[in-house]
Amino acid sequence: MGYAARVILLVAAALAYDPIPAAVGVSVSATGLDRLGGAIADVMPESFAIGSLGGELVCDEADPSATLTFAVEALDVLIHIDEITLVPSNDRIDVAMYGAIDSTETTLTASGSCPPLTDLLEECTVELGTTPIEAHFGLALTLTDGVVDATVDELTVTLGAIGNPVGGCTVASAIGTLLGQNPLALTALLQAQIDPALADLGPTIETSVEDGLAGLVIDTSFALGTASVGLSLEPTKIDIDEDGLTLVLGATVTQDGASDCVPAGEPPSSVTTLPVLDGNGPGDLDYDVAAVVSKAFVDQLLFAVYSAGGLCIDAGALGGLTLDTSLLGGAFGDDWNALFPVPQPVGLFVAPVAPPTIRFEEDGPPIRLDLNGLGLHSYSAVEGRESRIFSIAMEGEVGVSLDYAAGMLTPVLDIDPAKLDMQEMDHELIGPGFADGLSELLPTILGAALPADLLPSFALPSYNGIGVEAIWTLPAAGGEWLGVWVTLDTDDVTPIQLPGCEGGSIGCDGASTPDLDLETALGCSSEDGGCGDALGCASTDSGCGGGGCSTVPVRPVMFGLAMAGALWRRRRADA
């Protein structure tokens, strides 16, 4: 068997690895949720559009000539969020929003007759004044087959009293008289139209949260020669309480094919205990978001790479080049050059005798790969016979730093030859001391033996531009876990867009007449001459007959409210 075959022979076998229910933990503290509240105030939609409206209003069914034609130009309803609070409790996050709405100015034109107003040819301004708005909803997170489902429930929106939105015309005076009788009249009408518009907010938030958390799910594999190692990470548990939100991810490692270049062994333990994640990291470090990774999980992944032959490499063929003895003369000295006066092919192979393991440290690189017997062997032809020129047993550590960029945490190898101890073995053909010449080659050799995808990158979830302000990597739970502790950057959030609606007829739902019982909404009715018991309109015994609702001309008021009501009715544009 040639020396190249020594490190590539594979046994057609697959090792069974126990799943790790708690391999990674992600925590958003109560403080982090509080900061997210301020950020989500910027994420909330800034406006929604209502398209141009138009139609006819029959003021008197007995008189076909008593008809008004009107048109309202498009406008934007503007949303101003002053404060958002996120309060975690049992299994849910309660969200409260406080702010105001107003609108851009637009134009209403009306022509026709609506007794007692006749021969109208009106052009009015329409602009919604600043109106307080308050909204509450609950956000629940559940797991379904390893996928996080976000559900927004109990969305309630409350509006303050709305002032007269119409100005500069007779219709404005009629509406002003109406609001004097019932200040909440327009609020009741607008509430019915705002609620469906903001109902889009729930599904939009659900989708945004689910998309952000989807970045935590990993399902990947990488080839190691003719073997492969697979890794999957998915949520296994969600906890929400007064300390915040904790999401636990389980890991499953798979291995297809085993190499005979390493001794057989048993995978390491899969038992882990998640550290306490309550907003206080090591050394009383306050964090907004934290992610912790277990040593058991990383050790299991390293064992799979080792067992599959991922650390058995032909170092002499790095970069596709063929290594010959002349290229190593400068590293190994005179004995080497005397043994090979004429250049000839040489093999330089890495073959470990034990899997590497992981350590988490506070000082220096946070991750240390302990190399527990990494062998370096050289073969070449001497006097026409394949011979082992030398073997070196290496032990020590390789540092791994974590670089953060564009939402990804990426491990970067830090190979320091001074941290590696090399013991010379099997070197009858050359004298001692040759290992010293390997120092300059070690970063190249180990960089190939420990490929870049040996330790996977992790995506930190983001939500509409909410990113990372500062990040620390520190061990937790006595070094059994490595924590990535984060404070949030909320300067570049992107507002959610609501679809708005288009006009074309009275109201955005396409109806030809307003589907509004205006008199009931006002608390007045035509049957009792404009005086009812609802919404502050008193009974006859209370003196309504001499004033109150009965003094307001019903038809002009209906027209004015129809204009306002039509302005806020909506439908989704046809897809």
C-alpha positions as CSV (number, residue, x, y, z in Angstrom):
1,M,0.0,0.0,0.0
2,G,1.4,3.4,-1.0
3,Y,1.8,6.1,1.6
4,A,-0.9,8.2,0.1
5,A,-3.4,5.4,0.8
6,R,-2.4,5.5,4.5
7,V,-4.7,8.5,5.2
8,I,-7.6,8.2,2.8
9,L,-8.9,4.7,3.3
10,L,-12.5,4.9,4.6
11,V,-14.7,2.3,6.2
12,A,-18.3,2.4,5.0
13,A,-19.9,3.1,8.3
14,A,-21.9,5.7,10.1
15,L,-21.6,6.6,13.7
16,A,-24.7,7.2,15.9
17,Y,-24.7,10.4,17.9
18,D,-27.1,11.2,20.7
19,P,-29.1,14.4,20.0
20,I,-28.2,17.3,22.3
21,P,-31.5,18.9,23.5
22,A,-29.8,22.0,24.8
23,A,-26.8,22.8,22.6
24,V,-27.4,26.6,22.2
25,G,-29.4,29.1,24.2
26,V,-30.6,32.5,23.1
27,S,-31.8,35.0,25.6
28,V,-33.5,38.4,25.3
29,S,-33.5,40.0,28.8
30,A,-36.3,42.2,30.2
31,T,-33.9,45.1,29.8
32,G,-33.3,44.0,26.2
33,L,-37.1,43.9,25.6
34,D,-37.3,47.4,27.1
35,R,-34.7,48.7,24.6
36,L,-36.5,46.8,21.8
37,G,-39.6,48.7,22.7
38,G,-37.9,52.0,21.9
39,A,-36.6,50.5,18.6
40,I,-39.9,49.1,17.6
41,A,-41.4,52.5,18.0
42,D,-39.2,53.4,15.0
43,V,-40.1,50.1,13.3
44,M,-43.8,50.8,13.4
45,P,-45.5,52.0,10.2
46,E,-45.2,55.7,9.7
47,S,-48.3,56.0,7.5
48,F,-50.9,54.2,5.4
49,A,-52.5,55.6,2.3
50,I,-56.1,56.1,1.4
51,G,-56.7,56.6,-2.3
52,S,-59.1,59.0,-3.9
53,L,-62.8,58.5,-3.3
54,G,-65.9,59.5,-5.2
55,G,-69.6,58.8,-5.6
56,E,-73.1,60.0,-5.1
57,L,-75.2,60.5,-2.0
58,V,-79.1,60.4,-2.3
59,C,-80.3,62.7,0.4
60,D,-84.0,62.1,0.0
61,E,-85.3,58.9,-1.4
62,A,-88.6,60.5,-2.3
63,D,-86.9,63.2,-4.3
64,P,-84.4,61.9,-6.9
65,S,-83.1,65.4,-7.6
66,A,-81.9,65.6,-4.0
67,T,-78.5,64.1,-4.8
68,L,-75.0,65.2,-4.1
69,T,-72.0,64.2,-6.2
70,F,-68.6,64.3,-4.4
71,A,-65.0,63.4,-4.7
72,V,-62.2,63.3,-2.1
73,E,-58.6,63.3,-3.2
74,A,-56.1,60.8,-1.8
75,L,-54.4,61.4,1.5
76,D,-52.0,59.7,3.9
77,V,-52.9,58.9,7.5
78,L,-49.7,59.6,9.5
79,I,-48.8,57.5,12.6
80,H,-46.7,59.0,15.4
81,I,-45.6,56.5,18.0
82,D,-44.3,58.2,21.2
83,E,-43.7,55.1,23.4
84,I,-43.8,51.3,23.2
85,T,-43.5,49.0,26.2
86,L,-42.7,45.3,26.0
87,V,-43.5,43.5,29.2
88,P,-42.7,39.7,29.5
89,S,-45.0,37.6,31.5
90,N,-46.0,33.9,31.5
91,D,-45.7,32.6,27.9
92,R,-46.3,36.0,26.3
93,I,-45.0,39.5,25.8
94,D,-47.5,42.2,26.3
95,V,-47.0,45.2,24.0
96,A,-48.5,48.7,24.6
97,M,-48.2,51.5,22.1
98,Y,-48.9,55.2,22.7
99,G,-49.0,58.0,20.1
100,A,-51.1,60.0,17.8
101,I,-52.4,60.1,14.3
102,D,-53.1,62.9,11.9
103,S,-53.1,63.2,8.1
104,T,-51.9,65.1,5.1
105,E,-54.3,67.7,3.7
106,T,-56.5,66.9,0.8
107,T,-59.6,68.4,-1.1
108,L,-63.3,67.5,-1.0
109,T,-65.5,68.8,-3.8
110,A,-69.3,68.5,-3.7
111,S,-72.1,69.6,-6.0
112,G,-75.9,69.2,-6.1
113,S,-78.7,69.6,-3.6
114,C,-79.4,68.2,-0.2
115,P,-82.3,70.1,1.4
116,P,-82.2,72.5,3.1
117,L,-78.8,73.0,1.2
118,T,-79.5,73.5,-2.5
119,D,-77.4,74.2,-5.6
120,L,-74.2,73.4,-3.7
121,L,-70.8,73.8,-5.5
122,E,-68.4,73.3,-2.7
123,E,-64.6,72.8,-2.4
124,C,-63.5,72.0,1.1
125,T,-60.2,71.1,2.7
126,V,-60.0,67.8,4.6
127,E,-57.3,67.1,7.2
128,L,-57.4,64.9,10.2
129,G,-56.1,66.8,13.3
130,T,-53.8,65.3,15.8
131,T,-55.7,62.6,17.6
132,P,-54.4,60.4,20.5
133,I,-54.1,56.7,19.7
134,E,-53.4,53.8,22.0
135,A,-52.9,50.1,21.0
136,H,-52.4,46.9,23.0
137,F,-51.7,43.4,21.9
138,G,-50.0,40.2,23.1
139,L,-47.2,38.4,21.3
140,A,-47.0,34.7,21.9
141,L,-44.2,32.4,20.6
142,T,-44.8,28.7,20.3
143,L,-42.9,25.8,18.7
144,T,-44.3,23.6,15.9
145,D,-42.0,20.9,14.6
146,G,-38.9,23.0,15.4
147,V,-40.3,26.2,13.8
148,V,-41.1,29.3,15.9
149,D,-44.7,30.5,15.4
150,A,-45.4,34.1,16.4
151,T,-49.0,35.0,17.1
152,V,-50.3,38.5,17.7
153,D,-53.5,38.4,19.7
154,E,-56.0,40.7,21.3
155,L,-55.1,43.7,19.1
156,T,-57.1,46.6,20.5
157,V,-56.9,50.2,19.2
158,T,-58.4,53.2,21.0
159,L,-58.7,56.7,19.5
160,G,-59.3,60.0,21.2
161,A,-62.0,62.5,20.2
162,I,-61.5,63.6,16.6
163,G,-62.0,67.2,15.7
164,N,-63.7,68.5,12.5
165,P,-61.5,67.4,9.6
166,V,-63.5,69.5,7.0
167,G,-62.9,73.2,6.6
168,G,-63.7,76.2,4.4
169,C,-67.2,75.4,3.3
170,T,-70.9,75.0,4.4
171,V,-70.4,71.3,5.0
172,A,-67.7,72.1,7.6
173,S,-70.2,74.2,9.6
174,A,-72.7,71.4,9.6
175,I,-70.1,68.9,10.9
176,G,-69.0,71.5,13.5
177,T,-72.5,71.7,14.8
178,L,-72.7,67.9,14.9
179,L,-69.5,67.6,16.9
180,G,-70.8,70.1,19.4
181,Q,-73.6,67.6,20.2
182,N,-71.4,64.5,20.2
183,P,-67.6,64.9,20.3
184,L,-67.1,61.2,19.7
185,A,-69.2,61.0,16.6
186,L,-66.3,61.0,14.1
187,T,-64.2,58.9,16.4
188,A,-66.8,56.1,16.3
189,L,-66.8,56.3,12.5
190,L,-63.1,56.5,12.0
191,Q,-62.5,53.8,14.6
192,A,-64.5,51.4,12.4
193,Q,-62.2,52.2,9.5
194,I,-58.9,52.4,11.3
195,D,-59.2,49.0,13.0
196,P,-59.2,47.0,9.7
197,A,-56.2,49.1,8.5
198,L,-54.2,48.4,11.7
199,A,-55.3,44.8,11.6
200,D,-52.6,44.3,9.0
201,L,-50.1,45.1,11.6
202,G,-50.6,41.9,13.5
203,P,-49.7,39.5,10.6
204,T,-46.9,41.9,9.6
205,I,-45.3,41.7,13.0
206,E,-45.8,37.9,13.1
207,T,-44.0,37.5,9.8
208,S,-41.2,39.8,10.8
209,V,-40.5,38.1,14.1
210,E,-40.7,34.6,12.5
211,D,-38.3,35.6,9.7
212,G,-35.9,37.1,12.2
213,L,-35.8,33.9,14.3
214,A,-35.6,31.7,11.3
215,G,-31.9,32.7,11.0
216,L,-31.2,30.6,14.1
217,V,-32.1,27.4,12.3
218,I,-29.1,25.6,10.7
219,D,-29.2,22.5,8.5
220,T,-25.9,21.9,6.8
221,S,-23.3,19.3,5.9
222,F,-19.7,19.4,4.7
223,A,-17.7,16.8,2.9
224,L,-14.4,15.5,4.3
225,G,-12.9,13.4,1.6
226,T,-15.5,10.8,0.8
227,A,-17.1,11.1,4.2
228,S,-19.4,13.8,5.4
229,V,-20.6,15.4,8.6
230,G,-24.0,16.9,9.0
231,L,-25.2,19.4,11.6
232,S,-28.7,20.6,12.3
233,L,-29.8,23.2,14.9
234,E,-33.4,23.9,15.6
235,P,-35.5,25.3,18.5
236,T,-36.5,22.8,21.2
237,K,-37.9,25.0,23.9
238,I,-39.2,28.6,24.4
239,D,-39.6,30.2,27.9
240,I,-41.1,33.6,28.5
241,D,-41.3,35.0,32.0
242,E,-40.6,38.2,33.9
243,D,-36.8,37.9,33.3
244,G,-37.3,37.9,29.5
245,L,-37.4,35.4,26.7
246,T,-35.2,32.3,26.4
247,L,-35.0,30.1,23.2
248,V,-33.2,26.8,23.5
249,L,-31.8,25.1,20.4
250,G,-31.1,21.4,20.1
251,A,-28.4,19.9,17.9
252,T,-28.1,16.7,16.0
253,V,-24.7,15.7,14.5
254,T,-24.5,13.0,11.8
255,Q,-21.6,11.2,10.2
256,D,-21.6,9.2,7.0
257,G,-18.4,7.2,6.6
258,A,-15.5,6.7,9.0
259,S,-11.7,6.9,8.3
260,D,-9.2,4.2,9.2
261,C,-6.5,6.9,9.5
262,V,-7.6,7.5,13.1
263,P,-8.2,5.1,16.0
264,A,-11.9,4.3,16.5
265,G,-13.6,5.8,19.5
266,E,-16.9,6.7,21.1
267,P,-18.6,10.1,20.7
268,P,-18.4,12.3,23.8
269,S,-21.3,12.9,26.1
270,S,-24.4,14.8,25.0
271,V,-25.5,15.8,28.5
272,T,-25.8,19.6,29.0
273,T,-27.4,21.9,31.5
274,L,-28.3,25.4,30.3
275,P,-26.9,28.2,32.4
276,V,-29.2,30.7,34.0
277,L,-30.1,33.4,31.5
278,D,-31.8,36.2,33.4
279,G,-30.2,39.4,32.1
280,N,-27.0,39.2,34.2
281,G,-24.0,37.7,32.5
282,P,-20.6,36.8,34.0
283,G,-19.3,39.4,36.4
284,D,-22.8,41.0,36.7
285,L,-22.6,42.1,33.0
286,D,-26.0,43.4,31.9
287,Y,-26.9,42.3,28.4
288,D,-29.8,42.9,26.0
289,V,-29.3,39.6,24.1
290,A,-27.1,36.6,24.8
291,A,-26.3,33.4,23.0
292,V,-24.5,30.5,24.8
293,V,-22.9,27.5,23.2
294,S,-22.2,24.3,25.1
295,K,-18.8,22.6,25.2
296,A,-20.5,19.2,24.8
297,F,-22.0,20.3,21.5
298,V,-18.7,21.6,20.1
299,D,-16.8,18.5,21.3
300,Q,-19.3,16.2,19.6
301,L,-18.9,18.1,16.3
302,L,-15.1,18.0,16.6
303,F,-15.3,14.2,17.2
304,A,-17.4,13.7,14.1
305,V,-14.9,15.7,12.0
306,Y,-12.0,13.6,13.5
307,S,-13.7,10.3,13.1
308,A,-14.7,11.0,9.4
309,G,-11.0,11.7,8.6
310,G,-11.4,15.4,8.4
311,L,-8.1,16.0,10.1
312,C,-6.2,13.5,8.0
313,I,-4.6,15.5,5.2
314,D,-1.9,15.3,2.6
315,A,0.0,18.5,3.6
316,G,2.4,18.0,0.7
317,A,-0.4,18.7,-1.8
318,L,-1.7,22.0,-0.3
319,G,-3.0,24.3,-3.0
320,G,-2.8,21.5,-5.6
321,L,1.1,21.5,-5.6
322,T,3.3,18.4,-5.5
323,L,5.8,18.7,-2.7
324,D,9.4,17.5,-3.3
325,T,12.3,17.1,-1.0
326,S,14.1,20.3,-2.2
327,L,11.3,22.5,-0.9
328,L,11.8,21.2,2.7
329,G,15.6,21.4,2.8
330,G,15.6,24.9,4.2
331,A,13.3,23.8,7.1
332,F,15.0,20.5,8.0
333,G,18.7,21.3,7.6
334,D,21.8,19.6,6.4
335,D,20.8,16.0,7.3
336,W,17.8,16.3,5.1
337,N,19.7,17.8,2.2
338,A,22.4,15.0,2.5
339,L,19.7,12.3,2.5
340,F,18.1,13.8,-0.7
341,P,20.8,15.3,-2.9
342,V,18.5,15.0,-5.9
343,P,14.9,16.3,-5.5
344,Q,12.3,13.7,-5.4
345,P,8.6,13.4,-4.3
346,V,8.0,13.5,-0.6
347,G,4.8,12.9,1.4
348,L,3.9,15.0,4.4
349,F,0.8,13.8,6.2
350,V,-1.2,14.8,9.2
351,A,-3.0,12.0,11.1
352,P,-4.3,12.6,14.7
353,V,-4.4,9.8,17.3
354,A,-7.1,11.5,19.4
355,P,-9.9,14.0,18.7
356,P,-9.4,17.6,19.5
357,T,-11.5,19.1,22.3
358,I,-12.6,22.5,23.1
359,R,-12.0,24.9,26.1
360,F,-13.6,28.3,26.8
361,E,-11.3,30.9,28.3
362,E,-11.8,34.5,29.6
363,D,-8.4,35.9,28.6
364,G,-7.1,35.8,25.0
365,P,-8.9,33.9,22.3
366,P,-12.2,32.8,23.9
367,I,-12.1,29.4,22.2
368,R,-9.1,27.0,22.5
369,L,-8.8,23.8,20.5
370,D,-6.7,21.3,22.4
371,L,-4.8,19.1,20.0
372,N,-4.5,15.8,21.9
373,G,-1.8,14.0,19.8
374,L,-1.7,15.4,16.3
375,G,0.8,13.3,14.3
376,L,2.9,14.7,11.4
377,H,4.5,12.0,9.2
378,S,6.9,12.2,6.3
379,Y,7.5,9.4,3.7
380,S,9.8,9.2,0.7
381,A,11.8,6.7,-1.3
382,V,15.3,6.0,0.1
383,E,17.5,3.6,-1.9
384,G,14.4,2.6,-4.0
385,R,12.3,1.7,-1.0
386,E,9.4,3.6,0.6
387,S,10.6,4.7,4.0
388,R,9.3,6.8,6.9
389,I,11.7,9.7,7.2
390,F,10.3,11.1,10.5
391,S,7.2,11.4,12.7
392,I,6.3,14.3,15.0
393,A,3.7,14.2,17.8
394,M,2.2,17.6,18.4
395,E,0.2,18.6,21.4
396,G,-1.0,22.1,22.5
397,E,-3.7,24.5,21.6
398,V,-5.0,26.5,18.7
399,G,-6.9,29.7,19.5
400,V,-10.2,30.6,17.9
401,S,-11.4,34.2,17.9
402,L,-15.0,35.2,17.0
403,D,-15.3,37.9,14.3
404,Y,-18.6,39.7,14.0
405,A,-19.7,41.2,10.7
406,A,-23.0,41.6,8.9
407,G,-25.0,39.7,11.5
408,M,-22.7,36.6,11.5
409,L,-20.3,35.3,14.2
410,T,-17.5,33.6,12.3
411,P,-14.7,31.6,14.1
412,V,-11.2,32.5,13.0
413,L,-8.2,30.3,13.7
414,D,-5.3,31.8,15.7
415,I,-2.3,29.4,15.3
416,D,0.7,30.3,17.5
417,P,3.6,27.8,17.1
418,A,4.8,28.8,20.6
419,K,1.6,27.1,22.0
420,L,2.4,23.8,20.3
421,D,4.8,21.2,21.8
422,M,6.5,18.9,19.2
423,Q,8.1,15.6,20.1
424,E,10.4,14.1,17.5
425,M,9.9,10.4,16.8
426,D,11.0,7.7,14.2
427,H,13.8,9.8,12.7
428,E,16.6,7.2,12.2
429,L,17.4,8.7,8.8
430,I,18.0,12.3,10.0
431,G,19.4,13.7,13.2
432,P,17.5,15.4,16.0
433,G,16.4,19.0,16.0
434,F,14.6,19.0,12.7
435,A,11.3,19.8,14.4
436,D,12.5,23.4,15.0
437,G,12.4,24.0,11.3
438,L,8.7,23.2,11.2
439,S,7.6,26.3,13.1
440,E,7.2,28.4,10.0
441,L,5.2,25.7,8.2
442,L,2.8,25.0,11.1
443,P,0.3,27.7,10.4
444,T,0.0,26.5,6.8
445,I,-0.2,22.8,7.7
446,L,-2.6,23.3,10.6
447,G,-4.7,25.8,8.6
448,A,-5.3,23.0,6.2
449,A,-5.8,20.3,8.9
450,L,-8.4,22.6,10.6
451,P,-10.5,23.8,7.7
452,A,-12.5,27.0,7.9
453,D,-15.8,25.3,8.2
454,L,-14.7,23.0,11.1
455,L,-16.5,25.4,13.5
456,P,-19.8,26.7,12.0
457,S,-20.7,30.4,11.7
458,F,-23.8,31.5,13.6
459,A,-26.3,34.2,12.4
460,L,-27.5,36.6,15.1
461,P,-31.2,37.3,14.4
462,S,-32.1,40.8,13.4
463,Y,-35.4,42.5,13.2
464,N,-36.0,45.3,10.7
465,G,-32.5,46.9,11.1
466,I,-32.1,46.4,14.9
467,G,-28.4,45.3,15.2
468,V,-25.5,44.9,17.5
469,E,-23.9,47.8,19.4
470,A,-21.3,45.9,21.4
471,I,-20.4,42.3,21.8
472,W,-18.4,40.3,24.4
473,T,-17.4,36.6,24.4
474,L,-17.0,35.2,27.9
475,P,-17.3,31.6,29.4
476,A,-20.2,30.7,31.6
477,A,-21.1,27.9,34.0
478,G,-17.5,27.1,34.9
479,G,-16.4,27.0,31.3
480,E,-19.0,24.5,30.2
481,W,-20.6,27.1,28.0
482,L,-19.3,30.0,25.9
483,G,-21.5,33.1,26.0
484,V,-21.8,35.8,23.4
485,W,-23.2,38.8,25.3
486,V,-24.7,41.7,23.2
487,T,-26.1,45.2,23.6
488,L,-28.3,46.4,20.8
489,D,-28.0,49.1,18.2
490,T,-31.3,50.6,17.4
491,D,-30.2,53.6,15.2
492,D,-31.0,52.1,11.8
493,V,-34.3,50.4,12.1
494,T,-36.7,50.3,9.1
495,P,-40.4,51.1,9.5
496,I,-43.0,48.5,8.5
497,Q,-45.1,49.4,5.5
498,L,-48.9,49.0,5.6
499,P,-50.6,48.5,2.2
500,G,-53.3,51.2,2.7
501,C,-56.2,51.2,0.3
502,E,-57.5,52.6,-2.9
503,G,-60.7,54.6,-3.6
504,G,-62.9,54.8,-6.6
505,S,-66.3,54.8,-4.9
506,I,-67.7,55.8,-1.5
507,G,-65.2,54.1,0.9
508,C,-62.3,51.8,0.3
509,D,-64.4,48.7,0.3
510,G,-66.0,49.6,-3.0
511,A,-69.5,50.0,-1.7
512,S,-71.7,52.4,-3.7
513,T,-73.3,53.8,-0.5
514,P,-71.8,54.2,2.9
515,D,-72.5,51.1,5.1
516,L,-72.9,53.4,8.1
517,D,-75.9,54.0,10.4
518,L,-75.0,57.6,10.9
519,E,-77.9,58.5,13.2
520,T,-77.3,55.6,15.5
521,A,-73.5,56.3,15.5
522,L,-74.4,59.9,16.6
523,G,-76.8,58.5,19.3
524,C,-79.8,60.2,17.5
525,S,-82.5,58.8,15.2
526,S,-85.0,60.2,12.8
527,E,-87.9,58.3,14.5
528,D,-87.7,60.4,17.6
529,G,-87.1,63.7,15.8
530,G,-83.3,63.4,16.3
531,C,-83.3,62.6,20.0
532,G,-82.4,59.2,21.3
533,D,-81.0,57.8,24.5
534,A,-77.6,56.7,23.2
535,L,-74.2,58.5,23.4
536,G,-75.5,61.4,25.5
537,C,-78.7,62.3,23.7
538,A,-81.2,62.7,26.5
539,S,-84.9,61.6,26.6
540,T,-87.8,64.0,26.3
541,D,-88.1,64.1,30.1
542,S,-84.6,65.5,30.2
543,G,-85.4,68.4,28.0
544,C,-84.2,67.2,24.7
545,G,-87.3,68.5,22.9
546,G,-86.1,72.1,23.2
547,G,-82.6,71.6,22.2
548,G,-80.0,68.9,22.0
549,C,-80.2,66.5,19.0
550,S,-83.5,67.7,17.7
551,T,-82.1,71.2,16.9
552,V,-79.6,69.8,14.3
553,P,-80.8,69.5,10.7
554,V,-80.4,65.8,10.0
555,R,-79.8,65.6,6.3
556,P,-76.9,68.1,6.1
557,V,-75.3,66.4,9.0
558,M,-75.7,63.0,7.4
559,F,-74.0,64.4,4.3
560,G,-71.1,65.8,6.3
561,L,-70.6,62.6,8.2
562,A,-70.9,60.6,5.0
563,M,-68.0,62.6,3.6
564,A,-66.0,61.9,6.7
565,G,-67.0,58.3,6.9
566,A,-66.3,57.7,3.2
567,L,-62.9,59.1,3.7
568,W,-61.9,56.4,6.1
569,R,-63.6,53.3,4.6
570,R,-61.0,51.1,3.0
571,R,-60.4,48.0,1.0
572,R,-57.2,46.3,-0.1
573,A,-56.2,47.0,-3.6
574,D,-56.8,44.0,-5.9
575,A,-53.7,41.9,-6.0
